[in-house]
Amino acid sequence: MEPLTFQAAEERSVKLREELNQYAYEYYVQDQPTVEDFVYDKKYQELVAIEMEYPDLITPESPTQRVGGKVLEGFEKVVHDVPLYSLNDVFSKEELIAFDERVKKAVGHPVSYCCELKIDGLSISLKYEEGLFIQGATRGDGTVGENITENLKTVKSIPLRLKEPLTIEVRGECYMPKASFIKLNQQREEEGKEVFANPRNAAAGSLRQLDTKIAAKRNLSTFLYTLADFGPLESTTQDHALTEMSRLGFRTNPEHRVCKTIDEVWEYIEAFHKTRDQLPYEIDGIVIKVNEFDVQDDLGFTVKAPRWATAYKFPPEEAQT
Ligand SMILES: NC(=O)c1cc2c(N)ncc(C(N)=O)c2s1
């Protein structure tokens, strides 16, 4: 086939990138692929060939930028503009009711709660400038984390460009699905390497790799759940913020639910305590947040944790006898 002129190559690369990023969004974010792998692979190879012929055509959101390949000397430190808070845990229904009583007493009226699964992964913070992914960092101590942007670029569910050119910052969890964890440990056993104790350690170990090619192969995924810098977004509740993050292209957890009473919260907790083994990812509890952001602002924070949220922790799994 005759090599394309620059003009033709530019037009073709724009179209290929749009198609490939849409396919990847359907597969990795919506879990609803619409094309077979071979369709994706064929178009991907065509884009690689065009970008090799005309490297100036490469853009930051090109899917070819997700394969990793840099070997970093180390991770730079990142100071979080908005600190990542930690949560006060509760371990019983009684403690949960006491949390609700404290909230109602402080606020003076009943509130609704947004309940979300507590994903057993690694907290991450993602920064976007005019829609472009510019920085990804670990939680660290909540104020200072590590810059792991290069590794996070290889995580296919993290959008390299948002569906709107917004300047925002979001937080969430990077995790390894149970199936990937089992496969990875089988491989490591065959290679005589030490196996990971659990998916959380496997995800953390993958994101701490200085060779980004290794992270790219670890099939990590994400659920985003906090708007840290709203930019121009005007969500007034946590539930709406999740909808907005999903609209912008982030992967959010579909199991969240707004509960009007603490009894409803307890029903939600019991339901997932029973069924969590059927989830394709590990959870270690439920996060309960006052849904309305103005009420969150009224309640504020203690030294380290929000007064408007708590984490109900499941008892450690009964040892599988
Ligand atoms: N430490 C924290 O603040 C949180 C930790 C987590 C976690 N591991 N999974 C989900 C959520 C959530 N949906 O809010 C939070 S919030």
The ligand as an SDF file (V2000), in Angstrom:
LIG
                    3D

 16 17  0  0  0  0  0  0  0  0999 V2000
  -10.1710    6.8420   52.9900 N   0  0  0  0  0  0  0  0  0  0  0  0
  -11.2160    7.3240   52.3160 C   0  0  0  0  0  0  0  0  0  0  0  0
  -11.5930    8.4550   52.4440 O   0  0  0  0  0  0  0  0  0  0  0  0
  -11.9510    6.4160   51.3880 C   0  0  0  0  0  0  0  0  0  0  0  0
  -11.5760    5.1680   50.9890 C   0  0  0  0  0  0  0  0  0  0  0  0
  -12.4870    4.5800   50.0790 C   0  0  0  0  0  0  0  0  0  0  0  0
  -12.4050    3.3040   49.4530 C   0  0  0  0  0  0  0  0  0  0  0  0
  -11.3640    2.4630   49.7180 N   0  0  0  0  0  0  0  0  0  0  0  0
  -13.3540    2.9040   48.5900 N   0  0  0  0  0  0  0  0  0  0  0  0
  -14.4110    3.6940   48.3010 C   0  0  0  0  0  0  0  0  0  0  0  0
  -14.5400    4.9470   48.8910 C   0  0  0  0  0  0  0  0  0  0  0  0
  -15.7160    5.7860   48.5490 C   0  0  0  0  0  0  0  0  0  0  0  0
  -16.5990    5.3020   47.6780 N   0  0  0  0  0  0  0  0  0  0  0  0
  -15.8270    6.8840   49.0630 O   0  0  0  0  0  0  0  0  0  0  0  0
  -13.5610    5.3820   49.7760 C   0  0  0  0  0  0  0  0  0  0  0  0
  -13.4250    6.8810   50.6300 S   0  0  0  0  0  0  0  0  0  0  0  0
  1  2  1  0
  2  3  2  0
  2  4  1  0
  4  5  2  0
  4 16  1  0
  5  6  1  0
  6  7  1  0
  6 15  2  0
  7  8  1  0
  7  9  2  0
  9 10  1  0
 10 11  2  0
 11 12  1  0
 11 15  1  0
 12 13  1  0
 12 14  2  0
 15 16  1  0
M  END
$$$$
